[in-house]
Amino acid sequence: MDKEAITIRLTHDQAFVLSDWLYQVMFQSNDLEGIVPDRAVWSPIYTISGTLDSTLSEIVMPDYGPRLEAAKERLRADLYGGADKSTAPGQDTTDAPQAHRIERGTPGEPR
């Protein structure tokens, strides 16, 4: 088993928004299994969530909501050049940034 650690770099805004999303999926919806049915994936999800929660001071600030919305707006502006074009589940992503359209090969096929 490979025990070499991987480092993921996120901006503060990315970390804050991801932390909130993970909290919503893991603790508010109680549907982590419905969203991520493979329980092997839960281990890294819990690790990432715990790391973010222990790093971000915003999660205990009284103005959490406005700070979160401001971070989301900055991220949307970075992705879409200022236009608020957030993608809803099931929405066509043909105009989404290239990073959202990375295709993965199927098992046995090169990427």
N, CA, C and O atoms as a GROMACS GRO file, in nm:
protein
  444
    1MET      N    1   0.083  -0.117   0.000
    1MET     CA    2   0.000   0.000   0.000
    1MET      C    3   0.089   0.125   0.000
    1MET      O    4   0.186   0.133   0.075
    2ASP      N    5   0.055   0.219  -0.083
    2ASP     CA    6   0.132   0.343  -0.095
    2ASP      C    7   0.095   0.438   0.019
    2ASP      O    8  -0.021   0.477   0.032
    3LYS      N    9   0.192   0.474   0.100
    3LYS     CA   10   0.168   0.562   0.214
    3LYS      C   11   0.219   0.704   0.190
    3LYS      O   12   0.218   0.787   0.282
    4GLU      N   13   0.264   0.733   0.068
    4GLU     CA   14   0.316   0.866   0.038
    4GLU      C   15   0.202   0.968   0.040
    4GLU      O   16   0.098   0.948  -0.024
    5ALA      N   17   0.221   1.076   0.115
    5ALA     CA   18   0.118   1.180   0.128
    5ALA      C   19   0.111   1.265   0.002
    5ALA      O   20   0.212   1.284  -0.067
    6ILE      N   21  -0.006   1.314  -0.027
    6ILE     CA   22  -0.031   1.404  -0.139
    6ILE      C   23  -0.070   1.539  -0.082
    6ILE      O   24  -0.149   1.546   0.012
    7THR      N   25  -0.016   1.644  -0.137
    7THR     CA   26  -0.050   1.779  -0.094
    7THR      C   27  -0.142   1.842  -0.198
    7THR      O   28  -0.112   1.841  -0.317
    8ILE      N   29  -0.252   1.897  -0.152
    8ILE     CA   30  -0.346   1.968  -0.239
    8ILE      C   31  -0.344   2.114  -0.196
    8ILE      O   32  -0.360   2.145  -0.078
    9ARG      N   33  -0.325   2.202  -0.293
    9ARG     CA   34  -0.321   2.344  -0.262
    9ARG      C   35  -0.452   2.409  -0.307
    9ARG      O   36  -0.495   2.394  -0.422
   10LEU      N   37  -0.515   2.480  -0.214
   10LEU     CA   38  -0.638   2.553  -0.242
   10LEU      C   39  -0.620   2.697  -0.198
   10LEU      O   40  -0.544   2.726  -0.104
   11THR      N   41  -0.689   2.788  -0.264
   11THR     CA   42  -0.692   2.924  -0.212
   11THR      C   43  -0.779   2.921  -0.087
   11THR      O   44  -0.851   2.825  -0.062
   12HIS      N   45  -0.772   3.027  -0.010
   12HIS     CA   46  -0.854   3.034   0.111
   12HIS      C   47  -1.002   3.029   0.075
   12HIS      O   48  -1.080   2.959   0.141
   13ASP      N   49  -1.042   3.102  -0.028
   13ASP     CA   50  -1.182   3.099  -0.071
   13ASP      C   51  -1.224   2.959  -0.114
   13ASP      O   52  -1.332   2.913  -0.078
   14GLN      N   53  -1.140   2.891  -0.191
   14GLN     CA   54  -1.171   2.753  -0.233
   14GLN      C   55  -1.188   2.662  -0.111
   14GLN      O   56  -1.283   2.583  -0.106
   15ALA      N   57  -1.099   2.673  -0.016
   15ALA     CA   58  -1.106   2.590   0.104
   15ALA      C   59  -1.234   2.618   0.183
   15ALA      O   60  -1.299   2.525   0.232
   16PHE      N   61  -1.268   2.745   0.195
   16PHE     CA   62  -1.387   2.785   0.271
   16PHE      C   63  -1.514   2.732   0.205
   16PHE      O   64  -1.601   2.676   0.273
   17VAL      N   65  -1.527   2.749   0.075
   17VAL     CA   66  -1.646   2.705   0.003
   17VAL      C   67  -1.654   2.552   0.002
   17VAL      O   68  -1.762   2.495   0.021
   18LEU      N   69  -1.541   2.485  -0.018
   18LEU     CA   70  -1.540   2.339  -0.015
   18LEU      C   71  -1.578   2.287   0.123
   18LEU      O   72  -1.652   2.190   0.135
   19SER      N   73  -1.527   2.351   0.227
   19SER     CA   74  -1.559   2.311   0.364
   19SER      C   75  -1.709   2.320   0.389
   19SER      O   76  -1.769   2.229   0.448
   20ASP      N   77  -1.770   2.428   0.344
   20ASP     CA   78  -1.914   2.444   0.363
   20ASP      C   79  -1.991   2.336   0.286
   20ASP      O   80  -2.085   2.278   0.339
   21TRP      N   81  -1.950   2.310   0.162
   21TRP     CA   82  -2.018   2.209   0.081
   21TRP      C   83  -2.006   2.072   0.147
   21TRP      O   84  -2.104   1.997   0.156
   22LEU      N   85  -1.886   2.039   0.192
   22LEU     CA   86  -1.867   1.909   0.259
   22LEU      C   87  -1.954   1.899   0.383
   22LEU      O   88  -2.012   1.794   0.409
   23TYR      N   89  -1.963   2.006   0.459
   23TYR     CA   90  -2.047   2.004   0.578
   23TYR      C   91  -2.193   1.979   0.539
   23TYR      O   92  -2.262   1.899   0.602
   24GLN      N   93  -2.239   2.048   0.434
   24GLN     CA   94  -2.377   2.030   0.389
   24GLN      C   95  -2.403   1.885   0.348
   24GLN      O   96  -2.505   1.827   0.384
   25VAL      N   97  -2.311   1.827   0.273
   25VAL     CA   98  -2.327   1.690   0.224
   25VAL      C   99  -2.316   1.588   0.337
   25VAL      O  100  -2.394   1.493   0.343
   26MET      N  101  -2.220   1.609   0.426
   26MET     CA  102  -2.192   1.509   0.527
   26MET      C  103  -2.283   1.515   0.649
   26MET      O  104  -2.320   1.412   0.705
   27PHE      N  105  -2.320   1.636   0.690
   27PHE     CA  106  -2.389   1.648   0.817
   27PHE      C  107  -2.529   1.706   0.808
   27PHE      O  108  -2.614   1.676   0.892
   28GLN      N  109  -2.555   1.788   0.710
   28GLN     CA  110  -2.687   1.848   0.698
   28GLN      C  111  -2.782   1.758   0.620
   28GLN      O  112  -2.898   1.742   0.658
   29SER      N  113  -2.734   1.699   0.511
   29SER     CA  114  -2.823   1.619   0.428
   29SER      C  115  -2.836   1.475   0.477
   29SER      O  116  -2.933   1.407   0.445
   30ASN      N  117  -2.739   1.428   0.554
   30ASN     CA  118  -2.736   1.288   0.596
   30ASN      C  119  -2.748   1.194   0.477
   30ASN      O  120  -2.803   1.084   0.488
   31ASP      N  121  -2.696   1.236   0.361
   31ASP     CA  122  -2.705   1.155   0.242
   31ASP      C  123  -2.570   1.133   0.177
   31ASP      O  124  -2.561   1.123   0.055
   32LEU      N  125  -2.464   1.126   0.257
   32LEU     CA  126  -2.332   1.103   0.199
   32LEU      C  127  -2.332   0.974   0.118
   32LEU      O  128  -2.270   0.967   0.012
   33GLU      N  129  -2.399   0.871   0.168
   33GLU     CA  130  -2.402   0.744   0.096
   33GLU      C  131  -2.475   0.757  -0.038
   33GLU      O  132  -2.438   0.690  -0.135
   34GLY      N  133  -2.577   0.841  -0.044
   34GLY     CA  134  -2.649   0.861  -0.170
   34GLY      C  135  -2.567   0.940  -0.270
   34GLY      O  136  -2.580   0.920  -0.391
   35ILE      N  137  -2.483   1.029  -0.221
   35ILE     CA  138  -2.400   1.112  -0.308
   35ILE      C  139  -2.271   1.040  -0.344
   35ILE      O  140  -2.225   1.048  -0.458
   36VAL      N  141  -2.212   0.970  -0.246
   36VAL     CA  142  -2.086   0.898  -0.266
   36VAL      C  143  -2.108   0.754  -0.218
   36VAL      O  144  -2.079   0.722  -0.103
   37PRO      N  145  -2.160   0.669  -0.306
   37PRO     CA  146  -2.195   0.534  -0.262
   37PRO      C  147  -2.075   0.445  -0.228
   37PRO      O  148  -2.090   0.350  -0.151
   38ASP      N  149  -1.959   0.474  -0.282
   38ASP     CA  150  -1.840   0.393  -0.254
   38ASP      C  151  -1.779   0.439  -0.122
   38ASP      O  152  -1.718   0.546  -0.116
   39ARG      N  153  -1.795   0.361  -0.018
   39ARG     CA  154  -1.747   0.400   0.115
   39ARG      C  155  -1.596   0.416   0.122
   39ARG      O  156  -1.546   0.480   0.215
   40ALA      N  157  -1.522   0.361   0.028
   40ALA     CA  158  -1.376   0.380   0.027
   40ALA      C  159  -1.343   0.528   0.005
   40ALA      O  160  -1.238   0.574   0.050
   41VAL      N  161  -1.430   0.600  -0.062
   41VAL     CA  162  -1.408   0.743  -0.088
   41VAL      C  163  -1.433   0.825   0.038
   41VAL      O  164  -1.385   0.938   0.048
   42TRP      N  165  -1.506   0.771   0.132
   42TRP     CA  166  -1.538   0.846   0.253
   42TRP      C  167  -1.412   0.880   0.334
   42TRP      O  168  -1.405   0.987   0.394
   43SER      N  169  -1.314   0.792   0.335
   43SER     CA  170  -1.193   0.817   0.412
   43SER      C  171  -1.125   0.947   0.370
   43SER      O  172  -1.098   1.031   0.456
   44PRO      N  173  -1.097   0.967   0.240
   44PRO     CA  174  -1.036   1.096   0.203
   44PRO      C  175  -1.131   1.213   0.222
   44PRO      O  176  -1.086   1.324   0.252
   45ILE      N  177  -1.261   1.191   0.207
   45ILE     CA  178  -1.356   1.300   0.228
   45ILE      C  179  -1.350   1.346   0.374
   45ILE      O  180  -1.343   1.466   0.402
   46TYR      N  181  -1.352   1.252   0.467
   46TYR     CA  182  -1.344   1.288   0.609
   46TYR      C  183  -1.211   1.354   0.643
   46TYR      O  184  -1.206   1.447   0.724
   47THR      N  185  -1.103   1.307   0.582
   47THR     CA  186  -0.972   1.367   0.606
   47THR      C  187  -0.968   1.511   0.557
   47THR      O  188  -0.922   1.601   0.628
   48ILE      N  189  -1.016   1.533   0.435
   48ILE     CA  190  -1.018   1.669   0.380
   48ILE      C  191  -1.107   1.759   0.464
   48ILE      O  192  -1.069   1.872   0.497
   49SER      N  193  -1.225   1.711   0.498
   49SER     CA  194  -1.318   1.791   0.578
   49SER      C  195  -1.258   1.828   0.713
   49SER      O  196  -1.267   1.943   0.756
   50GLY      N  197  -1.198   1.732   0.780
   50GLY     CA  198  -1.137   1.757   0.911
   50GLY      C  199  -1.022   1.856   0.902
   50GLY      O  200  -1.007   1.942   0.989
   51THR      N  201  -0.941   1.843   0.798
   51THR     CA  202  -0.830   1.936   0.780
   51THR      C  203  -0.881   2.077   0.757
   51THR      O  204  -0.829   2.172   0.815
   52LEU      N  205  -0.982   2.091   0.672
   52LEU     CA  206  -1.038   2.224   0.646
   52LEU      C  207  -1.100   2.283   0.773
   52LEU      O  208  -1.078   2.400   0.804
   53ASP      N  209  -1.176   2.202   0.845
   53ASP     CA  210  -1.241   2.252   0.966
   53ASP      C  211  -1.141   2.297   1.072
   53ASP      O  212  -1.167   2.392   1.145
   54SER      N  213  -1.027   2.230   1.080
   54SER     CA  214  -0.929   2.268   1.181
   54SER      C  215  -0.842   2.385   1.135
   54SER      O  216  -0.767   2.442   1.215
   55THR      N  217  -0.850   2.422   1.008
   55THR     CA  218  -0.768   2.528   0.952
   55THR      C  219  -0.843   2.660   0.938
   55THR      O  220  -0.784   2.767   0.955
   56LEU      N  221  -0.971   2.654   0.909
   56LEU     CA  222  -1.048   2.775   0.876
   56LEU      C  223  -1.112   2.836   1.000
   56LEU      O  224  -1.190   2.772   1.070
   57SER      N  225  -1.078   2.960   1.027
   57SER     CA  226  -1.137   3.030   1.142
   57SER      C  227  -1.279   3.077   1.113
   57SER      O  228  -1.357   3.100   1.205
   58GLU      N  229  -1.314   3.093   0.986
   58GLU     CA  230  -1.447   3.144   0.948
   58GLU      C  231  -1.562   3.056   0.996
   58GLU      O  232  -1.673   3.104   1.014
   59ILE      N  233  -1.536   2.929   1.017
   59ILE     CA  234  -1.646   2.839   1.050
   59ILE      C  235  -1.708   2.868   1.188
   59ILE      O  236  -1.816   2.819   1.219
   60VAL      N  237  -1.641   2.948   1.269
   60VAL     CA  238  -1.695   2.982   1.400
   60VAL      C  239  -1.726   3.132   1.412
   60VAL      O  240  -1.760   3.179   1.521
   61MET      N  241  -1.714   3.205   1.304
   61MET     CA  242  -1.739   3.349   1.309
   61MET      C  243  -1.888   3.379   1.296
   61MET      O  244  -1.960   3.309   1.224
   62PRO      N  245  -1.935   3.484   1.365
   62PRO     CA  246  -2.077   3.516   1.359
   62PRO      C  247  -2.124   3.561   1.221
   62PRO      O  248  -2.242   3.550   1.190
   63ASP      N  249  -2.034   3.612   1.137
   63ASP     CA  250  -2.073   3.656   1.003
   63ASP      C  251  -2.035   3.552   0.897
   63ASP      O  252  -1.996   3.585   0.785
   64TYR      N  253  -2.049   3.425   0.935
   64TYR     CA  254  -2.016   3.312   0.847
   64TYR      C  255  -2.088   3.324   0.712
   64TYR      O  256  -2.024   3.313   0.607
   65GLY      N  257  -2.217   3.344   0.714
   65GLY     CA  258  -2.298   3.349   0.591
   65GLY      C  259  -2.249   3.453   0.492
   65GLY      O  260  -2.222   3.420   0.376
   66PRO      N  261  -2.237   3.580   0.534
   66PRO     CA  262  -2.189   3.681   0.440
   66PRO      C  263  -2.046   3.653   0.390
   66PRO      O  264  -2.016   3.679   0.273
   67ARG      N  265  -1.961   3.602   0.476
   67ARG     CA  266  -1.824   3.568   0.433
   67ARG      C  267  -1.827   3.456   0.328
   67ARG      O  268  -1.753   3.461   0.229
   68LEU      N  269  -1.913   3.356   0.350
   68LEU     CA  270  -1.924   3.246   0.256
   68LEU      C  271  -1.974   3.296   0.121
   68LEU      O  272  -1.918   3.260   0.017
   69GLU      N  273  -2.077   3.377   0.121
   69GLU     CA  274  -2.131   3.430  -0.004
   69GLU      C  275  -2.028   3.515  -0.079
   69GLU      O  276  -2.019   3.508  -0.201
   70ALA      N  277  -1.952   3.593  -0.006
   70ALA     CA  278  -1.846   3.674  -0.069
   70ALA      C  279  -1.740   3.585  -0.132
   70ALA      O  280  -1.693   3.613  -0.243
   71ALA      N  281  -1.703   3.478  -0.064
   71ALA     CA  282  -1.603   3.385  -0.118
   71ALA      C  283  -1.657   3.317  -0.243
   71ALA      O  284  -1.584   3.300  -0.341
   72LYS      N  285  -1.784   3.277  -0.241
   72LYS     CA  286  -1.846   3.214  -0.358
   72LYS      C  287  -1.846   3.310  -0.477
   72LYS      O  288  -1.815   3.270  -0.589
   73GLU      N  289  -1.882   3.434  -0.452
   73GLU     CA  290  -1.884   3.534  -0.560
   73GLU      C  291  -1.746   3.554  -0.620
   73GLU      O  292  -1.733   3.565  -0.742
   74ARG      N  293  -1.643   3.560  -0.536
   74ARG     CA  294  -1.506   3.576  -0.588
   74ARG      C  295  -1.466   3.456  -0.673
   74ARG      O  296  -1.402   3.472  -0.777
   75LEU      N  297  -1.502   3.335  -0.628
   75LEU     CA  298  -1.469   3.216  -0.705
   75LEU      C  299  -1.544   3.212  -0.838
   75LEU      O  300  -1.487   3.176  -0.940
   76ARG      N  301  -1.670   3.249  -0.836
   76ARG     CA  302  -1.747   3.255  -0.961
   76ARG      C  303  -1.686   3.357  -1.057
   76ARG      O  304  -1.676   3.332  -1.177
   77ALA      N  305  -1.647   3.471  -1.003
   77ALA     CA  306  -1.585   3.574  -1.086
   77ALA      C  307  -1.455   3.524  -1.146
   77ALA      O  308  -1.426   3.552  -1.262
   78ASP      N  309  -1.376   3.449  -1.069
   78ASP     CA  310  -1.251   3.394  -1.120
   78ASP      C  311  -1.278   3.293  -1.232
   78ASP      O  312  -1.206   3.289  -1.332
   79LEU      N  313  -1.381   3.211  -1.215
   79LEU     CA  314  -1.412   3.108  -1.314
   79LEU      C  315  -1.478   3.163  -1.439
   79LEU      O  316  -1.446   3.122  -1.551
   80TYR      N  317  -1.569   3.257  -1.420
   80TYR     CA  318  -1.653   3.302  -1.530
   80TYR      C  319  -1.631   3.447  -1.570
   80TYR      O  320  -1.711   3.504  -1.644
   81GLY      N  321  -1.524   3.507  -1.522
   81GLY     CA  322  -1.495   3.644  -1.560
   81GLY      C  323  -1.594   3.746  -1.506
   81GLY      O  324  -1.622   3.846  -1.572
   82GLY      N  325  -1.645   3.721  -1.388
   82GLY     CA  326  -1.734   3.818  -1.325
   82GLY      C  327  -1.881   3.786  -1.340
   82GLY      O  328  -1.962   3.832  -1.260
   83ALA      N  329  -1.919   3.708  -1.441
   83ALA     CA  330  -2.060   3.673  -1.460
   83ALA      C  331  -2.096   3.559  -1.366
   83ALA      O  332  -2.020   3.464  -1.350
   84ASP      N  333  -2.212   3.570  -1.303
   84ASP     CA  334  -2.259   3.464  -1.213
   84ASP      C  335  -2.328   3.358  -1.296
   84ASP      O  336  -2.449   3.364  -1.319
   85LYS      N  337  -2.251   3.258  -1.339
   85LYS     CA  338  -2.305   3.150  -1.420
   85LYS      C  339  -2.288   3.018  -1.346
   85LYS      O  340  -2.238   2.922  -1.404
   86SER      N  341  -2.328   3.012  -1.222
   86SER     CA  342  -2.312   2.888  -1.147
   86SER      C  343  -2.391   2.779  -1.216
   86SER      O  344  -2.498   2.804  -1.272
   87THR      N  345  -2.340   2.658  -1.211
   87THR     CA  346  -2.400   2.545  -1.280
   87THR      C  347  -2.484   2.464  -1.183
   87THR      O  348  -2.433   2.416  -1.081
   88ALA      N  349  -2.610   2.451  -1.214
   88ALA     CA  350  -2.700   2.372  -1.131
   88ALA      C  351  -2.685   2.224  -1.169
   88ALA      O  352  -2.644   2.193  -1.281
   89PRO      N  353  -2.717   2.133  -1.076
   89PRO     CA  354  -2.709   1.991  -1.109
   89PRO      C  355  -2.792   1.961  -1.233
   89PRO      O  356  -2.907   2.003  -1.244
   90GLY      N  357  -2.734   1.887  -1.326
   90GLY     CA  358  -2.805   1.850  -1.448
   90GLY      C  359  -2.801   1.955  -1.557
   90GLY      O  360  -2.848   1.930  -1.668
   91GLN      N  361  -2.746   2.072  -1.528
   91GLN     CA  362  -2.740   2.180  -1.626
   91GLN      C  363  -2.630   2.152  -1.727
   91GLN      O  364  -2.529   2.092  -1.694
   92ASP      N  365  -2.652   2.197  -1.852
   92ASP     CA  366  -2.552   2.181  -1.957
   92ASP      C  367  -2.427   2.259  -1.921
   92ASP      O  368  -2.435   2.377  -1.886
   93THR      N  369  -2.312   2.193  -1.928
   93THR     CA  370  -2.188   2.258  -1.889
   93THR      C  371  -2.098   2.288  -2.009
   93THR      O  372  -1.977   2.304  -1.992
   94THR      N  373  -2.155   2.297  -2.129
   94THR     CA  374  -2.072   2.322  -2.246
   94THR      C  375  -2.006   2.458  -2.241
   94THR      O  376  -1.904   2.478  -2.306
   95ASP      N  377  -2.064   2.552  -2.166
   95ASP     CA  378  -2.000   2.683  -2.153
   95ASP      C  379  -1.921   2.695  -2.023
   95ASP      O  380  -1.872   2.802  -1.989
   96ALA      N  381  -1.908   2.583  -1.950
   96ALA     CA  382  -1.832   2.584  -1.825
   96ALA      C  383  -1.684   2.591  -1.855
   96ALA      O  384  -1.640   2.558  -1.965
   97PRO      N  385  -1.605   2.636  -1.756
   97PRO     CA  386  -1.460   2.640  -1.776
   97PRO      C  387  -1.406   2.501  -1.810
   97PRO      O  388  -1.465   2.399  -1.775
   98GLN      N  389  -1.294   2.500  -1.878
   98GLN     CA  390  -1.232   2.375  -1.921
   98GLN      C  391  -1.210   2.279  -1.806
   98GLN      O  392  -1.223   2.158  -1.823
   99ALA      N  393  -1.178   2.331  -1.688
   99ALA     CA  394  -1.151   2.244  -1.573
   99ALA      C  395  -1.272   2.159  -1.538
   99ALA      O  396  -1.255   2.052  -1.479
  100HIS      N  397  -1.392   2.202  -1.571
  100HIS     CA  398  -1.512   2.126  -1.540
  100HIS      C  399  -1.540   2.018  -1.644
  100HIS      O  400  -1.631   1.937  -1.625
  101ARG      N  401  -1.465   2.016  -1.753
  101ARG     CA  402  -1.495   1.923  -1.861
  101ARG      C  403  -1.383   1.823  -1.884
  101ARG      O  404  -1.368   1.771  -1.995
  102ILE      N  405  -1.305   1.795  -1.783
  102ILE     CA  406  -1.198   1.696  -1.797
  102ILE      C  407  -1.261   1.558  -1.810
  102ILE      O  408  -1.343   1.519  -1.727
  103GLU      N  409  -1.223   1.486  -1.913
  103GLU     CA  410  -1.278   1.352  -1.932
  103GLU      C  411  -1.179   1.250  -1.879
  103GLU      O  412  -1.058   1.263  -1.899
  104ARG      N  413  -1.231   1.151  -1.814
  104ARG     CA  414  -1.146   1.043  -1.763
  104ARG      C  415  -1.168   0.920  -1.850
  104ARG      O  416  -1.278   0.892  -1.895
  105GLY      N  417  -1.061   0.848  -1.871
  105GLY     CA  418  -1.071   0.725  -1.948
  105GLY      C  419  -1.141   0.616  -1.869
  105GLY      O  420  -1.148   0.622  -1.746
  106THR      N  421  -1.192   0.521  -1.939
  106THR     CA  422  -1.252   0.406  -1.871
  106THR      C  423  -1.140   0.309  -1.834
  106THR      O  424  -1.031   0.316  -1.891
  107PRO      N  425  -1.166   0.219  -1.742
  107PRO     CA  426  -1.060   0.126  -1.702
  107PRO      C  427  -1.000   0.057  -1.824
  107PRO      O  428  -1.071   0.010  -1.912
  108GLY      N  429  -0.868   0.053  -1.827
  108GLY     CA  430  -0.799  -0.010  -1.937
  108GLY      C  431  -0.764   0.085  -2.051
  108GLY      O  432  -0.684   0.051  -2.138
  109GLU      N  433  -0.824   0.203  -2.052
  109GLU     CA  434  -0.795   0.302  -2.155
  109GLU      C  435  -0.702   0.408  -2.099
  109GLU      O  436  -0.715   0.447  -1.983
  110PRO      N  437  -0.607   0.453  -2.180
  110PRO     CA  438  -0.523   0.563  -2.131
  110PRO      C  439  -0.603   0.691  -2.120
  110PRO      O  440  -0.702   0.711  -2.191
  111ARG      N  441  -0.560   0.779  -2.030
  111ARG     CA  442  -0.629   0.908  -2.014
  111ARG      C  443  -0.576   1.007  -2.113
  111ARG      O  444  -0.621   1.122  -2.115
   0.00000   0.00000   0.00000
